[in-house]
């Protein structure tokens, strides 16, 4: 990591001996690390000047963070409006290593409210945001998530078999929104929809969440319409592309 940081600040590149001096490691060790990084395209060697420079993969990884950062910044006013429209807590989650990670939240003004601090993680199969993201992924990627994390049962309502999850994801694709029906925590419900990037892939998901007593079945069409509308607006705001799907207003 110190090699990458050093090279990122060296616009003209650096020689092996210069790098070894800066990072305080033997030249042989630095060369071994550089060749490993070069194989993954994080650095590149310029034979004409005998210098090492930052590589394209470092840009790609850094750009992924920039996209996440921008989405969080762009989403905040939409989350606030979603909270005002629904009276429930609005959330933004991104997929990280097969889990859904809370990146932003606007809490509602109710005495009883759902709180998920930024950085908190939830299982994909047991959350509205996670299922919304999974429903927008190819089946092979969904299977990869299941192989890595399994389907642990968090409450008596948690989906715990691949067949049930496949049926749930098909229903989400059809109606355009996902429901966490006390699957992550008893007494908590959540309505979610995916935000899509320019390739039609999930850039993240937004949701409204609250106690089950305040989100009965009769409120689901209203909340789903608000969440889906906001997700579409955010998709457009980031230059995303939403595929044709059944109307999300149906509830």
C-alpha positions as CSV (number, residue, x, y, z in Angstrom):
1,X,0.0,0.0,0.0
2,X,2.9,2.4,0.7
3,X,4.3,1.7,-2.8
4,X,0.9,2.5,-4.3
5,X,0.6,5.7,-2.3
6,X,4.1,6.7,-3.2
7,X,3.7,6.1,-6.9
8,X,0.3,7.8,-7.0
9,X,2.1,11.0,-6.0
10,X,4.9,10.6,-8.5
11,X,3.6,12.1,-11.8
12,X,6.9,11.3,-13.6
13,X,7.3,7.8,-12.2
14,X,10.1,6.5,-9.9
15,X,13.0,4.1,-10.3
16,X,13.3,1.0,-8.3
17,X,16.1,2.5,-6.2
18,X,14.1,5.6,-5.5
19,X,11.1,3.6,-4.4
20,X,13.2,1.4,-2.1
21,X,14.7,4.5,-0.5
22,X,11.3,6.1,0.1
23,X,9.5,3.1,1.5
24,X,12.6,1.9,3.5
25,X,12.7,-1.7,2.1
26,X,15.4,-3.6,0.3
27,X,15.4,-3.2,-3.5
28,X,14.9,-6.9,-4.0
29,X,11.7,-6.9,-1.8
30,X,10.4,-3.8,-3.6
31,X,11.0,-5.4,-7.0
32,X,9.1,-8.5,-5.9
33,X,6.2,-6.5,-4.7
34,X,6.2,-4.4,-7.8
35,X,6.1,-7.4,-10.1
36,X,3.1,-8.8,-8.2
37,X,1.3,-5.5,-8.5
38,X,2.3,-5.3,-12.2
39,X,0.7,-8.7,-12.8
40,X,-2.6,-7.3,-11.4
41,X,-2.1,-4.0,-13.4
42,X,-1.9,-1.9,-10.3
43,X,1.4,-0.6,-11.5
44,X,3.2,-0.5,-14.8
45,X,6.9,-0.4,-15.8
46,X,8.1,2.1,-18.4
47,X,11.2,0.5,-20.0
48,X,12.1,3.6,-21.9
49,X,12.8,5.5,-18.7
50,X,13.3,2.6,-16.4
51,X,10.6,3.9,-14.1
52,X,7.5,2.5,-12.4
53,X,4.2,4.3,-12.6
54,X,0.6,3.8,-11.2
55,X,-1.5,1.3,-13.3
56,X,-4.9,1.3,-14.7
57,X,-6.3,-1.1,-12.1
58,X,-5.5,1.4,-9.3
59,X,-7.6,3.9,-11.2
60,X,-10.5,1.4,-11.6
61,X,-10.5,0.6,-7.9
62,X,-10.3,4.3,-7.0
63,X,-13.0,5.2,-9.4
64,X,-15.3,2.6,-7.8
65,X,-15.0,4.4,-4.5
66,X,-15.6,7.8,-6.3
67,X,-18.8,6.4,-7.7
68,X,-20.0,5.2,-4.3
69,X,-19.1,8.6,-2.8
70,X,-20.9,10.4,-5.5
71,X,-24.0,8.2,-5.1
72,X,-24.1,9.0,-1.4
73,X,-23.9,12.7,-2.0
74,X,-26.5,12.6,-4.8
75,X,-28.8,10.5,-2.8
76,X,-29.1,12.6,0.4
77,X,-31.7,15.1,-0.8
78,X,-33.7,12.2,-2.3
79,X,-33.6,10.3,1.0
80,X,-34.8,13.4,2.9
81,X,-37.7,13.9,0.6
82,X,-38.5,10.2,0.8
83,X,-38.6,10.4,4.6
84,X,-40.9,13.5,4.4
85,X,-43.2,11.8,1.9
86,X,-43.6,8.6,3.8
87,X,-43.0,9.6,7.4
88,X,-40.6,6.7,7.8
89,X,-36.8,6.4,8.0
90,X,-35.1,6.4,4.6
91,X,-31.9,4.5,3.9
92,X,-29.2,4.0,1.2
93,X,-27.3,0.7,1.0
94,X,-24.5,-0.5,-1.3
95,X,-23.4,-4.1,-1.9
96,X,-19.9,-4.8,-0.5
97,X,-18.4,-8.3,-0.5
98,X,-21.8,-10.0,-0.7
99,X,-23.5,-7.9,2.0
100,X,-25.5,-4.7,2.1
101,X,-23.8,-1.9,3.8
102,X,-25.6,1.2,5.1
103,X,-24.1,4.3,3.6
104,X,-26.6,7.0,4.5
105,X,-29.8,7.4,6.5
106,X,-32.4,10.1,7.2
107,X,-34.3,9.3,10.4
108,X,-38.0,9.9,10.7
109,X,-39.5,12.1,13.4
110,X,-41.5,9.2,15.0
111,X,-40.7,8.2,18.6
112,X,-40.3,4.6,17.4
113,X,-38.0,4.4,14.4
114,X,-35.6,2.1,12.7
115,X,-31.9,3.1,13.0
116,X,-29.0,1.6,11.1
117,X,-25.8,3.5,11.5
118,X,-23.7,4.1,8.4
119,X,-21.2,1.2,8.0
120,X,-23.7,-1.3,9.4
121,X,-24.1,-4.5,7.4
122,X,-27.1,-6.7,6.8
123,X,-27.4,-10.0,5.0
124,X,-28.6,-9.8,1.4
125,X,-31.2,-12.6,1.7
126,X,-32.7,-11.2,4.9
127,X,-33.1,-7.6,4.0
128,X,-35.3,-5.5,1.6
129,X,-32.3,-3.7,0.2
130,X,-30.3,-6.9,-0.2
131,X,-33.1,-8.7,-2.0
132,X,-33.7,-5.7,-4.2
133,X,-30.0,-5.8,-5.2
134,X,-30.0,-9.6,-5.7
135,X,-33.1,-9.4,-7.9
136,X,-31.1,-7.1,-10.2
137,X,-28.1,-9.4,-10.6
138,X,-27.6,-12.4,-12.9
139,X,-28.3,-15.7,-11.3
140,X,-24.7,-16.8,-11.3
141,X,-23.8,-13.8,-9.2
142,X,-26.7,-14.5,-6.8
143,X,-25.4,-18.1,-6.5
144,X,-21.9,-16.8,-5.7
145,X,-23.3,-14.7,-2.9
146,X,-25.1,-17.7,-1.5
147,X,-22.0,-19.9,-1.7
148,X,-20.0,-17.3,0.3
149,X,-22.6,-16.3,2.9
150,X,-25.2,-19.1,2.9
151,X,-28.8,-18.5,4.1
152,X,-28.5,-18.1,7.9
153,X,-31.9,-17.9,9.6
154,X,-32.1,-14.7,11.6
155,X,-35.7,-14.8,12.6
156,X,-38.6,-17.3,12.1
157,X,-39.5,-15.4,8.9
158,X,-36.1,-15.4,7.2
159,X,-35.9,-17.1,3.8
160,X,-33.6,-20.0,4.4
161,X,-33.7,-22.2,1.2
162,X,-32.4,-21.4,-2.3
163,X,-35.8,-22.3,-3.8
164,X,-37.7,-19.9,-1.6
165,X,-35.2,-17.2,-2.4
166,X,-35.5,-17.7,-6.1
167,X,-39.3,-17.4,-5.9
168,X,-38.9,-14.3,-3.9
169,X,-36.5,-12.7,-6.3
170,X,-38.8,-13.5,-9.2
171,X,-41.7,-11.7,-7.4
172,X,-39.4,-8.7,-6.8
173,X,-38.5,-8.5,-10.5
174,X,-42.1,-8.6,-11.4
175,X,-43.4,-5.9,-9.1
176,X,-40.2,-3.8,-8.9
177,X,-39.7,-3.6,-5.1
178,X,-38.7,-5.8,-2.2
179,X,-40.1,-6.3,1.3
180,X,-38.3,-7.3,4.4
181,X,-41.2,-8.7,6.4
182,X,-39.5,-9.1,9.8
183,X,-36.8,-11.3,8.2
184,X,-33.8,-9.3,9.6
185,X,-35.4,-8.4,12.9
186,X,-38.7,-9.1,14.5
187,X,-41.0,-6.1,14.6
188,X,-39.3,-4.4,11.7
189,X,-40.5,-4.0,8.1
190,X,-38.7,-2.5,5.2
191,X,-39.7,-1.6,1.6
192,X,-36.8,-1.3,-0.9
193,X,-35.9,-0.8,-4.6
194,X,-32.7,-1.0,-6.5
195,X,-30.8,2.0,-8.0
196,X,-29.3,1.0,-11.4
197,X,-26.1,2.1,-13.1
198,X,-25.5,2.8,-16.8
199,X,-25.3,-0.9,-17.5
200,X,-28.6,-1.7,-15.7
201,X,-26.7,-3.2,-12.8
202,X,-27.5,-2.4,-9.1
203,X,-25.5,0.6,-7.9
204,X,-27.2,0.2,-4.6
205,X,-30.7,0.3,-3.1
206,X,-32.9,2.6,-1.1
207,X,-35.6,1.8,1.4
208,X,-38.0,3.0,4.0
209,X,-38.1,1.1,7.3
210,X,-40.1,1.2,10.4
211,X,-41.9,-0.9,13.1
212,X,-44.4,-3.4,11.7
213,X,-47.3,-1.8,13.5
214,X,-46.8,1.3,11.4
215,X,-46.2,-0.5,8.1
216,X,-49.2,-2.9,7.8
217,X,-50.1,-4.6,4.5
218,X,-52.5,-1.8,3.7
219,X,-49.6,0.8,3.5
220,X,-47.3,-1.3,1.3
221,X,-48.7,0.0,-2.1
222,X,-48.2,3.6,-0.9
223,X,-44.7,3.0,0.4
224,X,-43.7,0.9,-2.6
225,X,-44.8,3.7,-5.0
226,X,-42.8,6.3,-3.1
227,X,-39.7,4.1,-2.9
228,X,-39.8,3.0,-6.5
229,X,-40.4,6.6,-7.7
230,X,-37.3,7.7,-5.8
231,X,-35.2,4.8,-7.0
232,X,-36.1,5.7,-10.6
233,X,-35.2,9.3,-10.0
234,X,-31.9,8.4,-8.5
235,X,-31.2,6.0,-11.3
236,X,-31.7,8.8,-13.8
237,X,-29.7,11.2,-11.6
238,X,-26.6,9.0,-11.8
239,X,-27.0,8.3,-15.5
240,X,-28.4,4.8,-14.9
241,X,-30.5,2.7,-17.2
242,X,-33.6,1.0,-15.9
243,X,-34.8,-2.0,-17.9
244,X,-38.4,-2.4,-18.7
245,X,-40.4,-4.1,-15.9
246,X,-43.9,-4.5,-14.6
247,X,-45.3,-1.4,-13.1
248,X,-43.9,-0.8,-9.6
249,X,-47.0,1.0,-8.5
250,X,-49.1,-2.2,-8.2
251,X,-48.2,-3.1,-4.6
